[in-house]
């Protein structure tokens, strides 16, 4: 992207793995420096506040880049500003009362814009945040352990949960099926 004239302001890249020498050289040729996550952490441990003075964030400053999956078109990065994320947080908090003892589970990929807004809301509201173990197949077990009181999600996951429940209800027979159906009707 840098070669194509994009990312003109990007000067540093942080990678979680050990950066390859070829990657470091390619980035340097484009005027960028590459750091490993370990290097960044070490710099943070050894730095003093005088080394990196605090800069007040402006509402139009970049908060994060949200990367689309590319399921409907080519993958792309979308710049989210502090204003965008806090606008969503404000909208949610004016429509819902969120008690401070609420618990939220973080399970979507961190660059997901919905996840960014959820974490922003949780932080502003003072909620407890639990992180799932990284395996989507065991998300229900993580929920049983963390017991989130707020579980907003994306349609794809709701569809999967609905399908699983519908299949389990469909497998019930006799008296068990009758009791389960009566319970659903009563709750509805």
C-alpha positions in Angstrom: 0.0 0.0 0.0 2.9 2.3 0.8 4.3 1.7 -2.7 0.9 2.6 -4.2 1.0 6.0 -2.5 -1.2 5.1 0.4 -0.2 5.2 4.1 1.8 8.3 3.7 1.8 9.0 7.5 2.8 5.5 8.6 6.3 5.5 9.9 6.5 2.5 12.2 5.1 -1.0 12.1 4.8 -3.4 15.0 4.6 -7.1 14.3 3.8 -9.8 16.9 6.2 -12.3 15.4 9.9 -11.8 14.9 10.2 -9.6 11.8 12.2 -11.0 8.9 15.3 -9.3 7.7 13.7 -8.9 4.2 10.6 -7.3 5.7 12.7 -4.9 7.7 14.7 -3.9 4.6 11.6 -3.6 2.5 10.0 -1.3 5.1 13.2 0.8 5.4 13.3 1.3 1.6 9.8 2.8 2.0 10.8 5.0 4.9 9.3 2.8 7.7 10.8 1.1 10.7 9.7 -2.4 11.9 9.6 -3.4 15.5 8.7 -6.6 17.2 6.1 -6.6 20.0 8.8 -7.6 22.4 10.9 -4.5 21.5 7.9 -2.2 22.0 7.2 -3.8 25.4 10.8 -3.4 26.5 10.9 0.2 25.4 7.8 0.8 27.5 9.4 -0.8 30.6 12.6 1.2 30.3 11.0 4.6 29.2 10.3 7.5 31.4 7.4 9.9 31.0 9.8 12.5 29.8 10.8 10.3 26.9 7.2 10.2 25.6 5.2 13.2 26.8 1.4 12.8 26.9 -0.4 14.2 24.0 -4.1 15.1 24.4 -6.2 13.1 21.9 -8.5 15.0 19.6 -11.9 13.6 18.6 -10.9 13.3 14.9 -7.6 11.5 15.7 -7.4 7.8 14.6 -8.5 5.4 17.3 -8.0 2.2 15.4 -8.1 0.6 11.9 -10.9 -1.8 11.4 -10.2 -4.5 8.8 -13.0 -6.0 6.9 -12.9 -9.8 6.3 -13.5 -9.4 2.5 -16.5 -11.7 2.5 -18.5 -9.4 0.3 -15.6 -7.7 -1.6 -11.8 -7.1 -1.2 -10.6 -6.8 2.4 -9.9 -3.2 3.3 -9.0 -1.1 6.3 -11.4 1.5 7.7 -10.1 4.3 9.9 -12.1 4.7 13.1 -11.8 8.0 14.9 -12.2 8.6 18.7 -15.4 10.5 17.8 -16.9 7.6 15.9 -16.3 5.1 18.7 -17.4 7.5 21.5 -20.5 8.4 19.5 -21.6 4.8 19.5 -20.8 4.5 23.2 -22.8 7.6 23.9 -25.8 6.4 21.8 -25.8 3.0 23.6 -25.5 4.5 27.1 -28.3 7.0 26.5 -30.7 4.2 25.4 -29.6 1.6 28.0 -28.9 1.7 31.7 -25.7 -0.3 32.2 -25.0 -1.0 35.8 -21.3 -0.8 36.8 -21.3 -4.4 38.0 -22.1 -5.6 34.4 -19.9 -8.1 32.7 -19.1 -8.2 29.0 -17.3 -11.0 27.2 -14.8 -10.1 24.5 -14.7 -12.7 21.8 -14.8 -10.9 18.4 -11.5 -10.1 16.7 -10.1 -6.9 18.2 -10.0 -5.0 14.9 -13.8 -5.6 14.5 -15.5 -2.2 14.7 -18.3 -3.7 16.8 -15.8 -5.1 19.2 -14.1 -1.7 19.4 -17.3 0.0 20.3 -18.3 -2.7 22.8 -15.0 -2.4 24.6 -15.3 1.4 24.6 -18.8 1.1 26.2 -17.5 -1.4 28.8 -14.6 0.9 29.7 -16.7 4.0 29.9 -19.5 2.2 31.9 -17.0 0.6 34.3 -18.0 -2.9 33.3 -15.9 -6.0 34.0 -14.5 -7.5 30.8 -13.8 -11.2 30.4 -11.8 -12.5 27.4 -12.7 -15.8 25.8 -10.0 -18.4 25.4 -9.6 -17.9 21.6 -11.5 -21.0 20.5 -14.9 -20.1 19.0 -16.0 -23.7 19.4 -15.9 -23.3 23.2 -17.4 -19.9 23.5 -20.4 -21.3 25.3 -18.1 -22.8 28.0 -16.4 -19.4 28.3 -19.8 -17.8 28.8 -20.6 -20.3 31.5 -17.4 -19.4 33.3 -17.6 -15.6 32.8 -21.4 -15.3 33.0 -21.6 -12.1 31.0 -24.6 -9.9 31.8 -24.3 -8.1 28.5 -23.9 -10.2 25.3 -24.4 -8.2 22.2 -23.3 -10.0 19.1 -23.2 -10.2 15.4 -26.0 -11.9 13.3 -23.7 -14.7 12.2 -23.2 -15.9 15.8 -26.9 -15.4 16.7 -27.8 -17.6 13.7 -25.4 -20.3 14.9 -26.7 -20.2 18.4 -30.3 -20.4 17.1 -29.5 -23.3 14.9 -27.9 -25.2 17.7 -30.8 -24.7 20.1 -33.4 -25.5 17.4 -31.5 -28.8 16.6 -31.5 -29.8 20.3 -35.2 -29.0 20.6 -35.8 -31.0 17.4 -34.0 -34.0 18.8 -36.2 -34.1 21.9 -38.9 -36.9 22.0 -42.0 -37.7 24.0 -42.6 -36.1 27.4 -39.3 -34.2 27.3 -40.3 -32.5 24.0 -43.7 -31.7 25.4 -42.2 -30.1 28.6 -39.6 -28.1 26.6 -42.3 -26.8 24.2 -44.6 -25.8 27.1 -41.7 -24.0 28.7 -41.0 -22.1 25.4 -44.6 -21.1 25.0 -44.9 -20.0 28.6 -41.7 -17.9 28.3 -42.8 -16.4 25.0 
